[in-house]
């Protein structure tokens, strides 16, 4: 049948069950209106919900009977507790209602004063739920620290990742026991004393990745990192506050990757030999008295340097494994590294750092052409060299 410019198509199949109007099956239309998501297996639904903000996950409990308790099994939770949003009492209640056999991750961002004081209770519940990744951020404008509950750290066999941020006080009078901990990030937290640093790190026999961001010597004079299993280490100091003195003692024989940035005006940096070192980045290091950093890096295959102070060279030090230098400043340092790296294949320079060299940093003409230039160097990249005739 045809009416004007519009066409109505009615098709009856011999079976008589399917009717198409305008080419669309009524059965297909019913399928479109059906709640297909609720028909998915629970394991798949929980996996999907683990990528949804927690407040939205909890809100799904009103959708239907099927969804009423589904959120209680989601393995990832994130709460932000401040004056205008969720209170610590709400977080406490929701954690108690949670029924998953373990918590894959829990992120607590607690700003209000009462919530910060209740953080120990919330951490205790998380540990009882066998949390594997815990992130705790206690930033507050008054900068008053809150003590991390050390009593909960005497034995833990499930925590794998621990991120602590802002105004957390770590007081460990005895050694902790984090048998499964692989990653530890400490962002502007404070230790009560040097023993607390040792008792935390000694108690992590499987620790592989450590990131430390701090103000120099704000809490401890000697920051000792002695972890036989450690493979990645990042130390970054914030120079926004005038903190001087102190230093680091590092003993990590399994270390493969080292990243040091912003060490200003510290007294020492003792880094014992790392025979398995693959890559090291040393940036913005200055005014370190009488310490030989280069001597501990001779086994590295890839190096990057940005020193703002004249570097002491290791006597007889040869970088037999070094294949790449990705950044370096100071003509004298470059001359030394070329002479000391017989297998060097790639060299990258950045020109702006070479202008107005301090006294003692000038280029020293080598007595002979370095071996790496004769036999192995394949790539030379020099940016902003500022060449003048």
C-alpha positions as CSV (number, residue, x, y, z in Angstrom):
1,X,0.0,0.0,0.0
2,X,1.3,3.4,-0.8
3,X,0.1,6.7,0.8
4,X,1.7,9.8,-0.7
5,X,5.4,9.7,-0.3
6,X,5.5,7.4,2.6
7,X,5.6,3.6,2.3
8,X,4.2,1.1,4.7
9,X,5.6,-2.4,4.3
10,X,3.7,-5.3,5.9
11,X,5.3,-8.7,5.4
12,X,3.7,-11.9,6.7
13,X,5.9,-15.0,6.6
14,X,4.3,-18.3,6.0
15,X,4.7,-19.3,9.6
16,X,2.7,-16.2,10.7
17,X,4.9,-15.4,13.7
18,X,7.1,-12.5,12.5
19,X,5.6,-9.2,11.5
20,X,7.9,-6.6,10.0
21,X,6.7,-3.0,10.0
22,X,9.0,-0.7,8.0
23,X,11.6,-3.5,7.9
24,X,12.0,-3.8,11.7
25,X,11.0,-6.9,13.5
26,X,8.8,-6.5,16.6
27,X,10.9,-9.2,18.3
28,X,14.0,-7.1,17.7
29,X,12.2,-4.1,19.2
30,X,11.4,-6.1,22.3
31,X,15.0,-7.2,22.5
32,X,16.2,-3.6,22.5
33,X,14.0,-2.8,25.4
34,X,15.2,-5.7,27.5
35,X,17.8,-5.2,30.2
36,X,20.6,-7.1,28.7
37,X,23.3,-5.8,31.2
38,X,21.5,-7.5,34.1
39,X,21.7,-10.8,32.2
40,X,25.5,-10.7,32.2
41,X,27.4,-13.1,34.5
42,X,28.1,-11.6,37.9
43,X,31.9,-11.9,37.5
44,X,31.7,-9.8,34.3
45,X,29.5,-7.2,36.0
46,X,31.9,-6.9,38.9
47,X,34.8,-6.5,36.5
48,X,32.9,-3.6,34.7
49,X,31.9,-2.0,38.0
50,X,35.5,-2.0,39.3
51,X,36.2,0.7,36.7
52,X,33.3,2.9,37.7
53,X,33.5,5.6,40.5
54,X,32.5,4.1,43.8
55,X,29.7,6.5,44.5
56,X,28.1,5.5,41.1
57,X,28.6,1.8,41.9
58,X,26.7,2.2,45.2
59,X,24.0,4.1,43.4
60,X,23.3,1.0,41.2
61,X,21.8,-0.7,44.2
62,X,18.4,1.0,43.5
63,X,18.1,-0.3,39.9
64,X,16.6,-3.7,40.7
65,X,16.7,-6.6,43.1
66,X,19.6,-8.1,41.2
67,X,21.7,-5.0,41.7
68,X,20.7,-4.4,45.4
69,X,23.8,-6.1,46.9
70,X,26.0,-6.3,43.8
71,X,28.1,-3.3,44.8
72,X,29.1,-5.1,48.1
73,X,31.2,-7.6,46.0
74,X,33.1,-5.0,43.9
75,X,36.8,-5.4,44.6
76,X,37.9,-1.8,44.1
77,X,36.7,1.1,46.3
78,X,37.6,4.8,46.4
79,X,36.3,7.2,48.9
80,X,36.8,11.0,49.3
81,X,35.9,12.2,52.7
82,X,35.6,15.9,53.4
83,X,33.1,18.3,54.9
84,X,30.9,18.5,51.8
85,X,30.9,14.9,50.7
86,X,31.1,11.5,52.3
87,X,31.8,11.5,56.0
88,X,34.2,9.0,57.7
89,X,31.1,7.4,59.3
90,X,29.7,6.7,55.9
91,X,33.0,5.1,54.8
92,X,33.0,3.0,58.0
93,X,29.5,1.8,57.4
94,X,30.1,1.0,53.7
95,X,33.2,-0.9,54.5
96,X,31.4,-3.0,57.1
97,X,28.7,-3.8,54.5
98,X,31.3,-4.9,51.9
99,X,31.3,-8.7,51.5
100,X,33.9,-9.4,48.8
101,X,36.4,-12.1,50.0
102,X,39.2,-9.6,49.5
103,X,39.7,-5.9,48.5
104,X,41.8,-5.6,45.4
105,X,42.3,-1.8,46.1
106,X,41.1,0.8,48.5
107,X,41.8,4.5,48.0
108,X,41.0,6.8,51.0
109,X,41.3,10.6,50.5
110,X,40.4,12.1,53.9
111,X,40.6,15.8,54.4
112,X,38.3,16.6,57.3
113,X,39.8,16.6,60.8
114,X,37.5,13.9,62.3
115,X,37.9,11.6,59.3
116,X,41.7,11.9,59.5
117,X,41.6,10.8,63.2
118,X,39.3,7.9,62.2
119,X,41.7,6.7,59.4
120,X,43.2,4.1,61.7
121,X,39.9,2.3,62.1
122,X,39.3,2.4,58.4
123,X,42.7,1.0,57.7
124,X,42.0,-1.8,60.2
125,X,38.8,-2.8,58.4
126,X,40.7,-2.7,55.1
127,X,43.4,-5.1,56.5
128,X,40.7,-7.4,57.8
129,X,39.3,-7.5,54.2
130,X,42.7,-8.6,52.9
131,X,43.3,-5.4,50.9
132,X,46.0,-5.8,48.2
133,X,46.5,-2.2,47.3
134,X,46.0,0.7,49.8
135,X,46.2,4.4,49.0
136,X,45.9,6.8,51.9
137,X,46.0,10.6,51.4
138,X,45.6,12.7,54.5
139,X,46.3,16.2,53.1
140,X,45.0,19.0,55.3
141,X,45.8,22.7,55.4
142,X,46.9,22.7,59.0
143,X,49.7,20.2,58.1
144,X,49.2,18.3,61.3
145,X,50.4,14.7,60.9
146,X,48.3,11.7,61.7
147,X,49.9,8.5,63.0
148,X,49.7,5.4,60.8
149,X,48.5,2.5,63.0
150,X,51.7,0.5,63.5
151,X,49.9,-2.1,65.6
152,X,48.3,-3.3,62.3
153,X,51.7,-3.9,60.7
154,X,53.1,-6.6,62.8
155,X,51.9,-9.3,60.3
156,X,50.3,-8.8,56.9
157,X,50.5,-11.4,54.2
158,X,48.2,-9.8,51.5
159,X,49.1,-6.2,51.0
160,X,51.1,-5.8,47.7
161,X,51.0,-2.0,47.0
162,X,51.0,0.8,49.7
163,X,50.8,4.5,48.7
164,X,51.0,7.0,51.6
165,X,50.6,10.7,50.9
166,X,50.7,13.9,52.9
167,X,50.9,14.3,56.7
168,X,51.1,10.7,57.6
169,X,53.4,10.0,60.6
170,X,55.2,6.7,60.5
171,X,56.3,5.5,63.9
172,X,57.5,1.9,63.9
173,X,59.3,1.0,67.2
174,X,59.7,-2.5,66.0
175,X,60.1,-4.2,62.6
176,X,56.9,-4.4,60.5
177,X,56.0,-7.6,58.6
178,X,54.7,-6.9,55.1
179,X,55.5,-10.2,53.5
180,X,53.8,-9.6,50.1
181,X,54.5,-5.9,49.7
182,X,56.1,-5.2,46.2
183,X,55.5,-1.4,45.7
184,X,55.9,1.4,48.3
185,X,55.3,5.0,47.5
186,X,56.0,7.6,50.2
187,X,54.9,11.1,49.2
188,X,55.7,13.8,51.8
189,X,55.2,11.6,54.8
190,X,57.2,11.9,58.0
191,X,59.1,9.3,60.0
192,X,59.4,9.7,63.7
193,X,63.0,8.7,63.7
194,X,65.7,6.8,61.7
195,X,64.8,3.5,63.4
196,X,61.3,3.8,61.9
197,X,62.7,4.0,58.4
198,X,64.8,0.9,58.9
199,X,62.0,-1.0,60.6
200,X,59.6,-0.3,57.7
201,X,62.0,-1.2,54.9
202,X,63.6,-4.2,56.7
203,X,60.1,-5.7,57.1
204,X,59.4,-5.8,53.3
205,X,61.4,-8.8,52.1
206,X,59.8,-8.8,48.6
207,X,59.9,-5.0,48.0
208,X,60.8,-4.2,44.4
209,X,59.7,-0.6,43.7
210,X,60.3,2.3,46.2
211,X,59.4,5.9,45.5
212,X,60.3,8.6,48.0
213,X,59.3,12.2,47.7
214,X,60.2,14.4,50.6
215,X,61.8,17.6,52.0
216,X,65.5,17.0,52.8
217,X,66.1,16.1,56.5
218,X,62.7,17.4,57.6
219,X,62.2,14.3,59.7
220,X,65.4,12.2,59.8
221,X,69.1,13.0,59.2
222,X,70.1,9.7,57.7
223,X,67.6,8.0,55.4
224,X,68.8,4.4,55.2
225,X,67.5,2.2,52.3
226,X,68.8,-1.3,52.8
227,X,66.5,-3.6,50.8
228,X,68.2,-6.7,49.1
229,X,65.1,-7.3,46.9
230,X,64.8,-3.7,45.6
231,X,64.9,-3.3,41.8
232,X,63.5,0.2,41.2
233,X,64.3,3.3,43.3
234,X,63.2,6.9,42.9
235,X,64.2,9.7,45.2
236,X,62.9,13.2,44.6
237,X,63.4,16.1,47.0
238,X,61.3,19.2,47.1
239,X,63.4,22.3,47.1
240,X,60.5,24.7,47.9
241,X,61.5,24.7,51.6
242,X,65.0,25.6,53.0
243,X,66.0,22.3,54.4
244,X,69.8,21.5,54.6
245,X,71.9,18.7,55.8
246,X,71.4,15.0,56.3
247,X,71.6,12.4,53.5
248,X,71.1,8.9,52.2
249,X,72.7,5.5,52.7
250,X,71.6,3.0,50.0
251,X,72.3,-0.7,50.0
252,X,70.3,-2.4,47.2
253,X,72.4,-5.1,45.5
254,X,69.5,-6.1,43.2
255,X,68.8,-2.6,42.0
256,X,68.2,-2.2,38.2
257,X,66.7,1.3,37.8
258,X,67.7,4.4,39.8
259,X,66.1,7.8,39.5
260,X,67.5,10.7,41.6
261,X,66.2,14.2,41.3
262,X,66.6,17.5,43.2
263,X,69.2,16.7,45.9
264,X,70.2,20.1,47.1
265,X,72.5,20.9,50.0
266,X,72.6,17.5,51.6
267,X,75.8,16.3,53.4
268,X,76.2,12.9,51.9
269,X,74.9,10.3,49.4
270,X,76.4,6.9,50.1
271,X,75.4,4.4,47.4
272,X,77.0,1.0,47.5
273,X,77.9,-0.9,44.4
274,X,74.9,-2.1,42.4
275,X,76.2,-4.9,40.2
276,X,72.8,-5.4,38.4
277,X,72.2,-1.7,37.6
278,X,70.7,-1.2,34.1
279,X,69.7,2.5,34.0
280,X,70.4,5.5,36.2
281,X,69.1,9.1,35.9
282,X,70.7,11.7,38.1
283,X,69.2,15.2,37.8
284,X,69.6,18.5,39.7
285,X,72.1,17.2,42.2
286,X,74.2,19.9,43.8
287,X,76.4,20.7,46.9
288,X,76.9,17.2,48.0
289,X,80.2,17.1,50.0
290,X,82.9,14.6,49.3
291,X,80.9,11.9,47.8
292,X,81.6,9.9,44.7
293,X,78.3,9.1,43.1
294,X,79.8,7.9,39.8
295,X,81.8,5.1,41.4
296,X,78.5,3.3,42.2
297,X,77.2,3.4,38.7
298,X,80.0,1.7,36.8
299,X,77.8,-1.4,36.0
300,X,75.0,0.6,34.3
301,X,74.2,0.2,30.7
302,X,72.3,3.5,30.3
303,X,73.0,6.8,32.1
304,X,71.7,10.3,32.2
305,X,73.4,13.2,34.2
306,X,72.5,16.7,35.2
307,X,74.9,17.8,37.9
308,X,75.0,21.4,39.1
309,X,78.3,20.9,41.0
310,X,81.6,19.6,39.9
311,X,81.7,15.8,40.1
312,X,84.5,13.8,41.7
313,X,85.6,11.0,39.4
314,X,86.2,7.5,40.5
315,X,89.9,6.5,40.4
316,X,90.3,3.9,37.8
317,X,86.6,3.6,37.3
318,X,85.7,2.1,33.9
319,X,82.1,1.8,32.6
320,X,82.6,-1.4,30.8
321,X,78.8,-2.1,30.4
322,X,77.7,1.4,29.4
323,X,76.0,1.6,26.0
324,X,74.0,4.8,26.1
325,X,74.4,8.3,27.6
326,X,71.1,10.1,27.2
327,X,72.0,13.4,28.8
328,X,75.2,14.9,30.3
329,X,76.4,18.4,31.3
330,X,79.9,19.7,31.7
331,X,82.7,19.3,29.2
332,X,85.0,17.8,31.8
333,X,82.4,15.1,32.7
334,X,81.9,14.3,29.0
335,X,85.6,13.9,28.5
336,X,85.9,11.6,31.4
337,X,82.9,9.5,30.3
338,X,84.2,9.1,26.8
339,X,87.5,7.9,28.1
340,X,85.9,5.6,30.6
341,X,83.2,4.0,28.4
342,X,84.9,1.8,25.8
343,X,81.6,0.2,24.5
344,X,79.5,3.4,24.3
345,X,77.2,3.2,21.3
346,X,74.8,6.2,21.7
347,X,75.5,9.7,23.0
348,X,72.9,12.5,23.4
349,X,73.9,16.1,24.3
350,X,71.8,19.2,25.1
351,X,73.6,22.4,24.1
352,X,72.0,25.0,26.5
353,X,73.7,23.4,29.5
354,X,77.2,23.9,28.0
355,X,77.3,27.7,27.9
356,X,79.2,29.6,30.6
357,X,80.8,26.6,32.1
358,X,82.2,27.2,35.6
359,X,85.9,27.1,36.2
360,X,87.1,23.5,36.1
361,X,84.2,22.3,33.9
362,X,85.9,23.3,30.6
363,X,86.8,20.8,27.8
364,X,90.1,19.0,28.3
365,X,91.6,17.9,25.1
366,X,92.2,14.1,25.3
367,X,95.7,12.7,24.6
368,X,94.2,10.2,22.2
369,X,90.9,9.4,20.6
370,X,88.6,7.5,23.0
371,X,88.1,3.8,22.1
372,X,84.3,4.2,21.9
373,X,84.7,6.9,19.2
374,X,87.0,4.7,17.1
375,X,85.1,1.4,17.4
376,X,81.6,1.5,18.8
377,X,79.8,4.9,18.7
378,X,76.8,4.7,16.3
379,X,74.5,7.6,17.3
380,X,75.3,11.2,18.2
381,X,72.4,13.5,18.9
382,X,73.2,17.1,19.9
383,X,70.2,19.5,20.4
384,X,70.6,23.3,20.7
385,X,74.3,23.1,20.3
386,X,74.4,26.9,19.5
387,X,77.3,26.5,17.1
388,X,79.2,29.7,16.2
389,X,81.9,30.2,13.6
